[in-house]
Amino acid sequence: MGKKEARFNEIVRRVRQQYFGKGPEKIKTYFVENIAISIIEGNLTPTERFIAQTPEGEEMVHRARTKMIQQIYAQKVPEGMEETVGARFLYLFSDIKVKEDIAVSVFVFDRKIDD
């Protein structure tokens, strides 16, 4: 893992830990042109896993996780993110598979991410 990827992963981990009370267990990020794609595993808290035992609970956890993370990034770009990639953050697209406890976040920047 390169230094840029490690720094980016730490920013993603810090944001999720700050807002959800638990950071992910594993993050792998790929940089492609002006996009960073992060595969994030081990996201859910014990409480979320308990709630997700029913179909209604699973949907509630999915909706809350997806909407909340998008709102967080829309309100404020995490400290150090733009400096790490050398580009301005524009958008975040995010989804989570609750049963598998795996999320994907696609970060879109205004120009190609520096090599």
Secondary structure as UniProt FT lines:
FT   HELIX           3..20
FT   STRAND          26..32
FT   TURN            33..34
FT   STRAND          35..41
FT   HELIX           46..51
FT   TURN            52..53
FT   HELIX           55..75
FT   TURN            79..80
FT   HELIX           81..85
FT   STRAND          89..97
FT   TURN            98..101
FT   STRAND          102..109
//
